[in-house]
Amino acid sequence: MRGSLGKLVAGSLSLAGRWQKQQLRRLNVHEYQGAELMSKYGINVPKGVAVSSVEEVKEAVRSGFPNEKEIVVKSQILAGGRGLGTFKSGLQGGVHIVKTEEVADIAGKMLGQILVTKQTGPQGKIVSKVYLCQKLSLVNEMYFAITLDRQTAGPLIIACRKGGTSIEDLAEKFPDMIIKVPIDVFKGITDEDAAKVVDGLAPKVADRSASIEQVKKLYQLFCERDCTLLEINPIAETSDNQLVAADAKLNFDDNAAFRQKEIFALRDPSQEDPREVDAAKADLNYIGLDGEIGCMVNGAGLAMATMDIIKLHGGTPANFLDVGGNASESQVVEAFKILTSDDKVKAILVNIFGGIMKCDIIASGIVNAAKQVALKVPVVVRLEGTNVDQGKRILKESGMTLITAEDLDDAAEKAVKASAH
């Protein structure tokens, strides 16, 4: 299970009763990529191979699992809850344990299909690869994670002697089961720290010293690869007394992309919101949501305030979009293209308070975007600050049909009203 830390590490949020994606500032990689990385650090993982076609499946079974009677077939998407998910084709479950001769058939039903889980939202995610894994004989399942903790200003290791299920539920019902071990980022992990974690896992058959070494290797991976999250649910004991990472979820800090090029080359854009992919290419701070009013604002604080006041007036924001303090005209054009490509958007609200960002550049960008994109929805514009008179003149002389607003409250009210028609 690719679980989430939930209350311990935020996952997704619901806004106005709708599923909405949370802002992400981290790279997420597939399970098979995480397992491959962990094996490089000497961490025990099941034998597995990722495949993207039925032909590759048949070859992998023949060459990689010649003596196996059963194989685990795991759909690869960047979301949790795969085991209990449902494909839009009707197939139940994104993880199956099947007889070797049935692997190609079940993999064929997964590849190229959309899997919907509790974390994907109703639109689901496409399965481009499946991960064929050795079926392990597990005698005990536990939970392990390393995350970043604001309170201790460093890495925090979380362990629980029960795993394979929702950590949020366990934390709520049995808080004493959750062991948290803060690590001094300057000293690094000590044998004493690792021993506390292993005691929290309470392995039944795995060698204690070997388990301590596995914990230290996991911490080494977390630090050396600039992880923001390393979650293993379950970390399990096998019948041959091994501690094994039976599943893995790894996130990496986007700020480390410059020194983790190998890791960031693993990014899978097919699993991301296409609007966010386009925005990243244009160097725009964009987060897609599920509302009806597209927002283009300068400054993160003003963008958040704009979203809040839209909600206050009964509307729902379709996105967070901060064009920044020194956006070019071409970036404004790209921003408008992204907003207008969203079918759910019923109105657009442009809210600019010009400081470093000049109102005339925003106005020129809006006019040029209108020439390239057919504006099918009302556009509400509120401009204040640097070069505001030039900006208003550019918009007026363009001949565009715009709704102008005097202040933010007025702009939000007009946008909500326009989106209702």
N, C-alpha and C positions, 0 to 999 in steps of 0.2 A: 504494500500500500504506500503510495506517495502521499503520506499524511501531511498535515500542516500543524504548526505550533499553536494556531488559533489565538487564544488569549495570551499565550506566551510570545508568539511572533505573529503579527497581523497577516491575514489572508485576503479575504474579499469582503466587501461591505454591501449592505442593502440600503438603497436610498429611495425614499418615497415608495417603498414596497417593490422596487425593481432590483434585479441583480445588476450590480455595477462593478466594473473592474477597478481595482485600486491602482494608484500610481505606482509604477515600478521604476526603481533606480538600480536594477541589478540584472545581470545575465542569468538566465535559467537554462540548464542543459538537460538533455534526455537521460533517462536512467542508464542506458547502455554506455553513454559517454562518461557518466559519473563512475560507473563500475570499472571501466577501462582505466580511468585516472587513478582510482583507488588502488587498483592492482599494481600500478607503477610504484606506489608507496609501500608495497608489501602488505596491504590490507587484504584479508581473505574475502573473496567474492565468488559466487557460483560461476562455473564455466558457462559462457554464453556467446552468442553471435547475433548481430543485427542484420536483418535482410529487408529488401524492399520490393521483391517480386516472388511469385510462386516458384519460378525456376531456381532462384537463389535459395529459397526455403528447402527445396528438394535436395540441392547440392549440399547445403549446410547440415541437414539431417544425416545424409550419407557419409560425409567426411568428418563431421564434428561430433556426432552422437551415434556411432556405429553399434554400440552395445546397450543403448538406453531403451527401456520399454515404454517410458513415458517422458514427455518434455513439457515444460511450462512455456506457453505462448503468451507474450505480453505486448499489447498495443503500446506504441510509443507516442505519447502526447505530453505537452507541458502543463499538466493539471493533475490533481489528486483525485481519488475516488474512482479509479479506472475499473477496479474489480466489480463494483456495483453499478457501473455505467451501462448505458444502452446505446447501441448504434441506431442511427436513423433508419437503417435497413431493417431493423427489428431484432437483430442479434443481441442477446443479453450478455453483458459482462465483457470487459476489455482485457481480462486475464483468464486463461483457461489452462488446465492441466489435462493433456490428451495423450492417447496412445500414439506411438511414433508414426504409425501408418495414417493417422488422421490429422497430422500437423499441417500438411500442405492445404488441406481442405479448410480448416479453421482459419489459418493465416490468410488464405485467399478471400475469406469473408470479411476480414478486418482491413486489409490493405486498400487504400483509396476511399475508405468509408469514413463517415463523420461519427465520432463518439461523443456522446453527451454525458457529462458527469455533474456532480453537485458543485464542482469548481469551475466548469467551463462556461456556465450560463446556457440558455436554451439553444444557442447557435452551435454549440459543440466545437470540436477541433478535428481536423483531418488526420488520419493515421497514414503516414507515409512509410513508416518502418514498423516491423515487429521484432521483438527481442526473443530469441529462442534460448531458453535456459535449462541447465541441468536441474532435474527435480531432486531437491535435497531431502534427506530424512531429518526433519527438525524435531528436537525433543523439548525445546523451550524458546519462547519468543519474548524479546525485551525491546525497549525503546531507548534510542540514543540520539542526541543532537548537540551541535555546537552553534551558538548564535552570538550576536553582539549585544551586550547589555549596557544600557545607558547608566543604570544606577551604579555599577561598578566600573564603568568606563573601560571595558575590556571584554574578552571572550568569556562566555558562560557555557559550561557543559551541563546538559540536562540528561538525567538517566532515570529510567523507571523499570522495575522488574517485570512489568507487564507490557507487551507490545502487540503490534498487528492490529490495533484498534485505535479509535480516535483519542488522541492525547488530551484534547479539550475535555472529553467526558471523564477521563480518568482523573484529571486535575481537579475537576469539580467534585466528583464523588469521593476520591481517595487522595486528597492533597498530600498526605504524609508519604505516599508512594513516590512522589516526584522529588528526586534529589538534584539539587543545584550546586555546582562547584565553580565558583568564579576563579579565573586564572589571571595571575599578575602578568600583564603583557610584556613587562620588562624582564622578569625572571624566566618566563616560559613555564611549561607544565613540569611539575616535579613528580617524583615517584609517589609521594604522599597524595598529591592531587589525583593522579591516575588511579591510585588504590581506592580513594573515596568513591570515584566513579564506578569502579568495578564492584565495590560493595553495594552501591546503589542498584546496579544491574542484577546483583545476586545470582551469578551463574551457578547452575547445578552440577554440570559435568566438565565444563571447560577449565583448563589449567589457569590458575589465578595469575601467575607470572606472565604467561603468554597473553592473557587478556589485558593486563596492564600495558604490555608492549603495543598491543593493537590500539589501545586508547591513545597512547603517545604518538603513534603514527598518524592517527586520524587528526590529532591536534596539529601535527607538523604540516599535513596537507592543508588544513584550514588556514594556517598562517602563511605558508609559502605561496599559496595560490590566491590569496586575497579573497577568501570566501566571506560572504555575509551570513550564510547558512549552510550547515552540513547536517542533514537529517537522515537517520537510518531507522526505518520502521517497517519490518522488525530487524533488529540485530539479533541473530539467533544462534543457538547451540545445535550442532549436528550430532548424529548418533556416533560419529567418530571423534567426539569431544573437541570440536573446533568452534571458535567464535567466528561467525560469518556475517558479513553485511548483505542480508538477503534482499534489500532494496535500498535505493539511495536517491536523495534529493539534494542537489548542490546549487547554490546561488553564488554569484561572484560580483564584486563591487565594480560598477561601471567606471568609477574613477581610476581603476587599475588597468584599464584596457591597454594603455600604452606599454605596460610591462608584462602583460599576460596575453600577448598576441596569439599564441597557440590555443589558449582557452577561448578567446573571443572569436576565433575563426570557426568555432563550433556553433555559433548563433544560428538558429533556425527561423528565418523570417516567416515561413509558412504557418508557424504557431502563434505569430504575433498579430495584433490588430493592424491591418494594412494601412489604416490612416496614420498610425504611430510610426510605421516603417517609413512612409513618405515624409512625415514631419521630421524624423531623425535625419534623413538625407538633406533636408533643407535647413538643418540646424535650428529647429523650432522646438520649444518646450510644449509638447502636446500630449494630453491624456484623453483618450476617448471614453465617453460615458453613454448613457442610454436615453438622455432627455431630448427635447425638441427645439431648444434654442441654442444655436451655435454662437460661441463667444470668441471674440478676438480682442485681447487686452494687452497692455504693456505693463509688466511688473507682476510678479507672482502674488503679492499681497492684494493688489487691486483686482487681479483675476479671481482670487478666492472671494473677495468681497462682492464682486459682480455675480458670482455663482450663488452666494448667499442671498443677495437681494432679489435675484430671479426667483429663488425658492420662496422668499418672503411674500412675493406677489403672486404666488400660486403656479409658477412655471417650473420647468425642469431643465437644467443645463445639459447640453449635448456633449460638452467637452470642457477641458481646462486648456487654454491656449495663451501662453505668454510669449509675445513676439520679441520681448527683450528691450533693452534700452537703445540699441544701435542697429536695429533691423534694416536691411536694405529694401528697396522697392520690390525687388524680385522675390524676397522672402515674404513680403506682404501678399504678393500675387499667389505664391504657393500656398500660403495660409488660407486664402480665400478658396482656392481650388479644393483643398482638403475639406473645408467646411461645407462647400456646396456638393461634394461627392457623397455626403451622408444623406441617405434617403429619408432618415427620420427627422432631419432638420426642417422645421416649419418657418423659422425666422432666424435672422442673424443680428447679433448685437455687437457693435464695435464701440468699445469704451477706451478712449485714449486720453491719458493725462500727460501731456508732453513735457518732459524735462530734458533728458538727453535725447529721447525719441521725439522727432519733430513731426508736428501734425500734418505738414504739407507732404511729407514722405508717405505717411499713412494714406492720405487722401489720393495721391497719385497712384499708389498701389491698388487702392479700391477701384479707381477708374480703369486702370489697365486690366485688372482681374475681370471686371465686368465686360471688357471687350473680348476676353479670351474664354470666359465661362458664361453660359446663359444663366442669368440670375432669375430663378423661378420663385424665390421666396422674398418676403419683405426684408429690407435692411434698415436697422435703426442705428444711427450714428450719434455718438456724443464725443465731441472734441473739446479739450481745454489745454491751455499751456503754450509751449513754444510754437511760434508760427501758426497759431490757431486761425488768424484771419486769412492767411494764404490758403490754409487747408480748406476752410469753409468756402472760399472763392473757387478753388479747384473743383470741389464737389458740385457747387451751384452751376458753374459753367459747363460741366460735363453733360448736363441734361438728364442725368440719372434720376429715377424716382426713388428718393430716399426719405426716410422718416427721421427728422432731426430731433434731438432732445437737449434740454437745458442742463440737466444734472443727472446723476446716476439713478436716483429714485424715479425720475421721469422716464429715463431710458428703459429701465427694467419693466416699468408699468406698460410702456408702449410695445416693448418686445413681446411680453406675455399676451397682450391683447392681439397683436399681429399674428402670433403663432396659433391663436384660437380660430382664425378665419380660414 
